[in-house]
Amino acid sequence: MIINNNIDNPSSRTEFTTGHSKKNQLKANREYYFEKIKKKKKFSFFIFILILIFIVYLIFYSPAFAITNIKVEKKVDNNLINIQEIEKKVELLLKEKKFFILPQKNLLLLDIKNLTKNLSGDPRIEKVEIEKKGAHTLIIKIKETKPEAKLLILGEQSLQFLDREAKIVSPHFATLNDPLNKLPIIYDKTFSSFNDPVYLDTLKSTIKLTNNPILIRNNIKINSVVITEENKGIFVIKAFTPEGCAFIFTSLLSFDSQLTNLGVVLKEKIGEKQISQLEYINLGFGEKIFIKFKEKEKKEISAPTPK
């Protein structure tokens, strides 16, 4: 028979109890430590979120980077657009939100490319340059389109101003002393639409005619042009000098070839001394060019071959 002498040994029981207590204490310490770290992480994350919100507010929503000053400068001024009109348009664009939540009025968030595109969409503006200055100032430099001619459409009372591409660039105001009023005037008697490509090309050619190098070389100035529609889609252009001489063109033929013929005729058949005596030169029949002098009968000549 085997007898366990440790059963009734008090020292053995004490040793077992002490070991068990130490394990429980270590476990409790670890749990406390991990709980402490967990709370610390939660607190740190909360602080991080607060700092992030503060930074977002400071950069995007606070007045620190808000655009408060808009300066508009005209590099080329043709009296087409009012500076206050541009400022108002820019302010409306800045009120729009980027991604539906971020303010465009913030200098850091401003989409300069989009703003430039919006302003350049106005035909009165040829070029836009935008600069940021400091944290609150936006500088906008405008180059206005150059008007090339005035347009008066049959049945309308008001004049329109056209650029070289026949786009309407009417000014916000014009006075009698304004250089715009000295531009050549085009009288449109066709009832045509700007959406008609043939009419639009005719209008562009007419505008180019008013300041053509061939006429300038011969000291010929065009101060008025009349456009009529001979048949459906066929336009006749009569360009008049201050002396009353008319140069007649047609949309049926190439405008460049008609101008080339005019240059050769003026140089080889008319001469500078006789230009003032001209009543008209009709270039609308291709190689056959009709010339009439004042108080004389018209004569027909063949277009000289350009040298």
JONORJO-V833624 format. One record per residue. N is the residue number from 0. SS is DSSP state (~ for helix, > for strand, _ for the rest). Layout:
# JONORJO-V833624
N,SS
N,SS
This chain:
# JONORJO-V833624
0,_
1,_
2,_
3,_
4,_
5,_
6,_
7,_
8,_
9,~
10,~
11,~
12,~
13,~
14,~
15,~
16,~
17,~
18,~
19,~
20,~
21,~
22,~
23,~
24,~
25,~
26,~
27,~
28,~
29,~
30,~
31,~
32,~
33,~
34,~
35,~
36,~
37,~
38,~
39,~
40,~
41,~
42,~
43,~
44,~
45,~
46,~
47,~
48,~
49,~
50,~
51,~
52,~
53,~
54,~
55,~
56,~
57,~
58,~
59,~
60,~
61,_
62,~
63,~
64,~
65,>
66,_
67,_
68,>
69,>
70,>
71,>
72,>
73,>
74,>
75,>
76,_
77,_
78,_
79,_
80,_
81,_
82,~
83,~
84,~
85,~
86,~
87,~
88,~
89,~
90,~
91,~
92,~
93,~
94,_
95,_
96,>
97,>
98,_
99,_
100,_
101,>
102,>
103,_
104,_
105,>
106,_
107,_
108,_
109,_
110,_
111,~
112,~
113,~
114,~
115,~
116,~
117,~
118,~
119,~
120,_
121,_
122,_
123,_
124,>
125,>
126,>
127,>
128,>
129,>
130,>
131,>
132,>
133,_
134,_
135,_
136,>
137,>
138,>
139,>
140,>
141,>
142,>
143,>
144,_
145,_
146,_
147,_
148,>
149,>
150,>
151,>
152,>
153,_
154,_
155,_
156,_
157,_
158,_
159,>
160,>
161,>
162,_
163,_
164,_
165,_
166,_
167,>
168,_
169,_
170,_
171,_
172,_
173,_
174,_
175,_
176,_
177,_
178,~
179,~
180,~
181,~
182,_
183,_
184,>
185,>
186,>
187,>
188,_
189,_
190,_
191,_
192,_
193,_
194,_
195,_
196,~
197,~
198,~
199,~
200,~
201,~
202,~
203,~
204,~
205,~
206,~
207,~
208,~
209,_
210,_
211,_
212,~
213,~
214,~
215,~
216,~
217,_
218,_
219,_
220,_
221,>
222,>
223,>
224,>
225,>
226,>
227,>
228,>
229,>
230,>
231,_
232,_
233,>
234,>
235,>
236,>
237,>
238,>
239,>
240,>
241,_
242,_
243,_
244,_
245,>
246,>
247,>
248,>
249,>
250,_
251,_
252,_
253,_
254,~
255,~
256,~
257,~
258,~
259,~
260,~
261,~
262,~
263,~
264,~
265,~
266,~
267,~
268,~
269,~
270,_
271,~
272,~
273,~
274,~
275,_
276,_
277,>
278,>
279,>
280,>
281,>
282,>
283,>
284,>
285,_
286,_
287,>
288,>
289,>
290,>
291,>
292,>
293,_
294,_
295,_
296,_
297,_
298,>
299,>
300,>
301,>
302,_
303,_
304,_
305,_
306,_
